[in-house]
Amino acid sequence: MTKTNYPMIFPSVMTKQMNRLLLFLLFFMAYGFSHAQELPERPSPPALVNDFANIIGAQEQQALESKLVKYNNSTSTQITVVTIQSLEGNDIAEYSFRLGEQWGIGGKGKDNGVLVLVALQDKKMFIATGYGLEGVIPDAL
């Protein structure tokens, strides 16, 4: 039998280390969830242009809404535009996909929605596409 030069880790020490690690992970997850930005509720009645940052003029908003409704009716692809003031430290891609999922953008069962998100103060924009459009609109260039 070969003798090893590795120090012996006792089960009680290993248990304490695992408990500390689990406690740290739980704290980290709880902190992350408590600081996640609340997503805006989808307006009722639903609209394809949602200007929460108040950067689109009324006439432009109405014209864009009309064009997006016509496009939706002719192609069944739903494009939604959302503007917000700030991401409040959140990742824009993750925020966009959560918002698209919560709002149910795209045809039911087709997953053919597009969300254009603009975060004004962060100076960021992201286009989130549903899986049904991956062949038409790539999600990365």
Solvent accessible surface area in square Angstrom, and as a share of the most:
residue,aa,sasa,rsa
1,M,245,1.09
2,T,123,0.72
3,K,182,0.77
4,T,87,0.50
5,N,152,0.78
6,Y,175,0.67
7,P,116,0.73
8,M,152,0.68
9,I,104,0.53
10,F,120,0.50
11,P,105,0.66
12,S,71,0.46
13,V,68,0.39
14,M,93,0.42
15,T,74,0.43
16,K,125,0.53
17,Q,95,0.42
18,M,93,0.41
19,N,86,0.44
20,R,174,0.63
21,L,90,0.45
22,L,95,0.47
23,L,127,0.63
24,F,124,0.52
25,L,75,0.37
26,L,113,0.56
27,F,140,0.58
28,F,128,0.53
29,M,101,0.45
30,A,60,0.46
31,Y,117,0.45
32,G,39,0.37
33,F,152,0.63
34,S,83,0.53
35,H,114,0.51
36,A,37,0.29
37,Q,31,0.14
38,E,150,0.67
39,L,26,0.13
40,P,29,0.18
41,E,133,0.60
42,R,56,0.20
43,P,46,0.29
44,S,109,0.70
45,P,112,0.70
46,P,91,0.57
47,A,26,0.20
48,L,11,0.05
49,V,3,0.01
50,N,6,0.03
51,D,20,0.10
52,F,80,0.34
53,A,4,0.03
54,N,130,0.67
55,I,79,0.40
56,I,44,0.22
57,G,37,0.35
58,A,86,0.66
59,Q,149,0.66
60,E,105,0.47
61,Q,55,0.25
62,Q,137,0.61
63,A,52,0.40
64,L,59,0.29
65,E,41,0.18
66,S,50,0.32
67,K,137,0.58
68,L,18,0.09
69,V,61,0.35
70,K,138,0.59
71,Y,99,0.38
72,N,41,0.21
73,N,115,0.59
74,S,89,0.57
75,T,62,0.36
76,S,48,0.31
77,T,17,0.10
78,Q,31,0.14
79,I,39,0.20
80,T,0,0.00
81,V,20,0.11
82,V,0,0.00
83,T,3,0.01
84,I,8,0.04
85,Q,75,0.33
86,S,23,0.15
87,L,3,0.02
88,E,122,0.55
89,G,82,0.79
90,N,28,0.14
91,D,88,0.46
92,I,21,0.11
93,A,29,0.23
94,E,79,0.35
95,Y,0,0.00
96,S,0,0.00
97,F,97,0.40
98,R,77,0.28
99,L,0,0.00
100,G,14,0.14
101,E,144,0.65
102,Q,90,0.40
103,W,15,0.05
104,G,50,0.48
105,I,18,0.09
106,G,16,0.15
107,G,26,0.25
108,K,205,0.87
109,G,86,0.83
110,K,113,0.48
111,D,64,0.33
112,N,12,0.06
113,G,6,0.06
114,V,6,0.04
115,L,4,0.02
116,V,28,0.16
117,L,0,0.00
118,V,40,0.23
119,A,0,0.00
120,L,74,0.37
121,Q,122,0.54
122,D,49,0.26
123,K,184,0.78
124,K,106,0.45
125,M,111,0.50
126,F,49,0.21
127,I,77,0.39
128,A,6,0.05
129,T,11,0.06
130,G,13,0.12
131,Y,170,0.65
132,G,46,0.44
133,L,14,0.07
134,E,78,0.35
135,G,86,0.83
136,V,114,0.66
137,I,58,0.30
138,P,76,0.48
139,D,91,0.47
140,A,79,0.61
141,L,210,1.04
